[in-house]
Amino acid sequence: MKQVTILSGKGGTGKTSVAGSFAALADQPILADCDVDASNLHLILNPDVKETMAFKGLNLAEIDPEKCIKCGLCEKLCRFNAIHDYEVDPIHCEGCKVCVVNCPVEAINFNDRVCGHAYLSETKYGPMSHARLIPGMENSGKLVSLVRQNAVKLAEEAGRELILVDGPPGIGCPVIASLSNVDAAVAVVEPTLSGIHDLKRLLQLLEHFEIIPSVIVNKYDLNSNNTASIRVFCEENEIPILGMIPFDENVTKAMVQAEPVVVYSPDSPASLALKEAWIEFSSFLDL
């Protein structure tokens, strides 16, 4: 079994469009959408949810009014300004447990809190593990790990040899969780100054975790100078460029129709480039 995470140093680079197209081009993959804060792979793969699991993240403090003696100590100690008039604001509570430990009459309970849901679904391209974090909730890295674990289980049960992971943008905790035990990573970048800057940060992260990197340049024809800079940087650091995807309005039209562009418009410029990138990707991974 091989696991590959498709990443981007910043949001909006076309990472999910690449992941969706690779899902359509692959032979019986397992799919995982680890961008749990703003998941959107399901928008182009249209999964049929088979199983839903509640995800419990940070616990929530709750004051029992029958036990509370209204001493005000909990409100004084709370560093997150989450307690007012002897009630806990669930949005501001960070689950630190300081109020629970210091309550003199043990009037504060520390209850489980549902922070999101994980799903096991079926798409026409293969089984899919994905999730959705409730807005404002924390522990997205832990939820990403759950999505990854579910994807591995699906692969083992179905006997599949490839897990394609649509990772979160950036270099934070959710990204690190999406990179554990993967065989390689594909960084999608646009030829902009911010895109190049964030690509370099992402590649430094991959180097730190000793993960084999590769690059796909999306909308490469929007700025030839920046595209040339990306080429030079990758050549100097011996990082393979799997593909150069041109700007193509069919990508947006495909998203509106809830399909990967290689399915919606198989002969469009972006689709042809993505197919070539998939061939390079397969050779790169020795699939």
C-alpha positions in Angstrom: 0.0 0.0 0.0 1.3 3.4 -0.9 0.0 6.7 0.5 0.5 10.0 -1.2 -0.6 13.4 0.1 -1.4 16.3 -2.3 -0.6 19.6 -0.6 -0.3 23.3 -1.2 1.6 26.0 0.7 -1.5 28.2 0.5 -5.2 27.8 -0.1 -6.8 28.1 -3.5 -4.0 26.8 -5.7 -6.1 24.0 -7.3 -4.9 21.2 -4.9 -8.4 19.6 -4.7 -8.9 19.8 -8.4 -5.7 17.9 -8.9 -6.7 15.4 -6.3 -10.1 14.9 -7.8 -8.6 14.3 -11.3 -6.0 11.9 -10.0 -8.8 10.0 -8.2 -10.6 9.6 -11.6 -7.4 8.6 -13.4 -6.2 6.1 -10.8 -6.9 2.4 -10.7 -9.1 1.6 -7.7 -7.7 4.1 -5.2 -8.8 4.9 -1.7 -9.5 8.6 -1.2 -9.1 10.7 1.9 -10.0 14.4 2.3 -7.9 15.7 5.2 -8.8 19.4 4.7 -11.4 19.0 7.5 -11.6 22.7 8.3 -12.9 23.5 4.8 -13.4 20.1 3.0 -14.4 20.3 -0.6 -13.3 17.1 -2.3 -16.8 15.8 -1.9 -18.0 18.7 -4.1 -16.5 17.1 -7.2 -16.6 13.4 -6.2 -20.2 13.4 -4.9 -19.8 10.7 -2.4 -22.6 8.5 -1.0 -22.2 8.5 2.8 -22.3 5.0 4.2 -21.3 5.6 7.8 -21.1 8.6 10.1 -19.0 8.8 13.2 -19.1 11.6 15.8 -15.7 13.1 16.6 -15.1 14.2 20.1 -12.4 16.8 20.5 -11.8 19.2 23.4 -14.0 18.6 26.4 -16.4 21.3 27.6 -16.6 22.5 31.2 -20.2 22.8 32.5 -21.2 24.3 35.8 -23.8 22.5 37.9 -26.1 25.2 39.3 -27.3 23.0 42.2 -23.7 22.5 43.5 -22.3 26.0 42.6 -21.7 28.3 45.6 -21.1 31.3 43.4 -17.6 32.0 44.8 -16.4 33.4 41.4 -13.1 31.5 41.5 -13.7 29.8 38.2 -14.4 33.1 36.4 -11.3 34.6 38.0 -9.0 31.7 36.9 -10.3 31.3 33.3 -7.7 32.7 30.9 -10.0 32.4 27.9 -12.8 34.7 29.3 -15.3 31.8 28.9 -17.2 32.0 32.2 -19.7 34.7 32.9 -22.5 34.8 35.5 -21.5 31.2 36.5 -22.2 29.8 33.0 -19.6 28.5 30.5 -19.5 29.9 27.0 -19.0 26.8 24.8 -17.4 28.9 22.0 -14.7 30.4 24.2 -14.0 27.3 26.4 -10.7 25.7 25.4 -11.1 22.6 27.6 -8.1 23.4 29.7 -9.7 22.0 32.9 -8.4 24.8 35.2 -11.8 25.6 36.5 -12.7 22.0 37.1 -9.5 21.3 39.1 -9.8 24.4 41.2 -13.5 24.4 42.0 -13.7 24.1 45.8 -17.1 22.2 45.8 -16.5 20.2 42.6 -19.4 21.8 40.9 -17.9 21.8 37.4 -18.3 18.8 35.1 -15.9 18.1 32.3 -18.0 16.6 29.5 -17.3 15.2 26.1 -18.0 17.6 23.3 -18.8 16.6 19.7 -16.5 18.8 17.5 -17.3 17.3 14.1 -18.1 14.2 12.2 -16.1 11.6 10.2 -17.6 9.8 7.2 -17.0 6.7 5.3 -18.4 7.0 1.8 -18.5 5.5 -1.6 -17.7 7.3 -4.9 -17.7 6.0 -8.4 -13.9 6.3 -8.3 -13.4 4.4 -5.0 -14.1 4.4 -1.2 -13.6 7.7 0.5 -12.8 8.8 4.0 -13.6 12.4 4.9 -14.8 14.6 7.7 -16.2 18.0 8.7 -15.1 20.0 11.7 -17.9 22.1 13.3 -17.0 25.8 12.8 -15.1 27.2 15.7 -14.1 23.8 17.1 -10.5 22.8 17.7 -8.4 19.6 17.3 -8.5 19.5 13.5 -5.1 17.7 13.6 -6.7 14.9 15.6 -9.6 14.7 13.2 -7.2 14.5 10.3 -5.5 11.5 12.0 -8.9 9.8 12.3 -9.6 10.4 8.6 -6.2 8.8 7.7 -6.8 5.8 10.0 -10.2 5.2 8.4 -8.6 5.4 4.9 -6.0 2.8 5.9 -8.8 0.5 7.2 -10.7 0.9 3.9 -7.6 0.1 1.9 -6.9 -3.0 4.0 -10.5 -4.3 3.7 -10.7 -3.7 0.0 -7.2 -4.8 -0.8 -6.3 -1.5 -2.5 -2.7 -0.4 -3.1 -3.0 3.4 -3.3 -4.4 6.0 -0.9 -4.7 9.5 -2.4 -4.9 12.1 0.4 -6.2 15.6 -0.3 -4.3 17.5 2.4 -4.9 20.8 4.1 -3.2 24.0 2.9 -0.3 25.5 4.8 2.3 23.9 7.1 0.4 23.7 10.4 -0.7 20.8 12.7 -3.4 19.4 10.3 -0.8 19.3 7.5 1.7 17.4 9.7 -1.1 15.0 10.6 -1.8 14.4 7.0 1.9 13.5 6.3 2.4 10.8 8.9 3.6 7.5 7.3 3.1 8.7 3.7 5.4 7.6 0.9 5.5 10.8 -1.0 3.9 14.3 -1.3 2.8 16.4 -4.3 3.0 20.2 -3.8 0.6 22.2 -6.0 1.8 25.8 -6.6 0.6 28.8 -8.6 3.2 31.1 -10.2 2.7 34.0 -7.8 5.2 35.5 -5.3 3.2 34.3 -2.4 2.7 30.9 -3.9 6.5 30.5 -4.4 7.2 31.7 -0.9 4.7 29.2 0.6 6.0 26.4 -1.6 9.5 26.8 -0.2 8.1 26.6 3.3 6.2 23.5 2.5 9.2 21.8 0.9 11.2 22.6 4.0 8.5 20.8 6.0 8.7 17.8 3.7 12.5 17.7 4.0 12.2 17.8 7.8 10.0 14.7 7.8 12.1 13.1 5.1 9.2 12.8 2.7 9.9 12.5 -1.0 8.6 15.8 -2.7 7.3 16.6 -6.2 5.7 19.6 -7.7 2.8 20.5 -10.0 2.6 24.0 -11.3 -1.1 25.1 -11.8 -2.0 27.9 -14.1 1.6 28.1 -15.2 0.8 30.4 -18.1 -0.4 33.2 -15.9 3.2 34.5 -15.2 6.1 33.1 -17.2 8.8 34.8 -15.0 7.5 33.2 -11.8 7.0 29.9 -13.5 10.7 30.1 -14.7 11.7 30.8 -11.0 9.8 27.7 -9.9 11.6 25.6 -12.5 15.0 26.9 -11.5 14.4 26.3 -7.8 13.2 22.8 -8.4 16.1 22.0 -10.7 18.6 23.3 -8.2 17.0 21.2 -5.4 16.5 18.1 -7.6 12.7 18.2 -7.0 10.8 16.7 -10.0 8.0 18.7 -11.6 5.3 16.3 -12.5 3.2 18.6 -14.6 2.5 22.1 -15.9 -1.3 22.8 -15.9 -2.5 25.7 -18.0 -5.3 28.1 -17.1 -8.5 26.5 -18.3 -12.1 27.7 -17.7 -13.2 24.1 -18.0 -11.9 23.4 -14.5 -14.4 25.8 -13.0 -17.2 24.5 -15.2 -16.4 21.0 -14.1 -16.6 22.0 -10.4 -20.0 23.5 -11.1 -21.1 20.2 -12.5 -19.6 18.3 -9.5 -17.1 16.4 -11.7 -13.3 16.2 -12.1 -12.2 18.1 -15.1 -10.7 15.0 -16.7 -14.2 13.5 -16.7 -16.2 16.6 -17.6 -13.9 17.7 -20.4 -11.3 15.0 -21.2 -9.8 16.8 -24.1 -9.5 20.3 -22.6 -6.0 21.7 -22.1 -6.1 21.2 -18.3 -7.3 17.6 -18.7 -4.5 16.7 -21.1 -1.9 18.3 -18.8 -3.3 16.4 -15.8 -3.2 13.1 -17.7 0.4 13.7 -18.5 1.0 14.6 -14.8 -0.7 11.4 -13.8 1.6 9.4 -16.0 4.7 11.1 -14.5 3.2 10.6 -11.0 2.6 6.9 -11.6 6.2 6.5 -12.9 7.4 8.6 -9.9 5.7 6.3 -7.4 6.4 3.1 -9.5 2.7 2.3 -9.6 
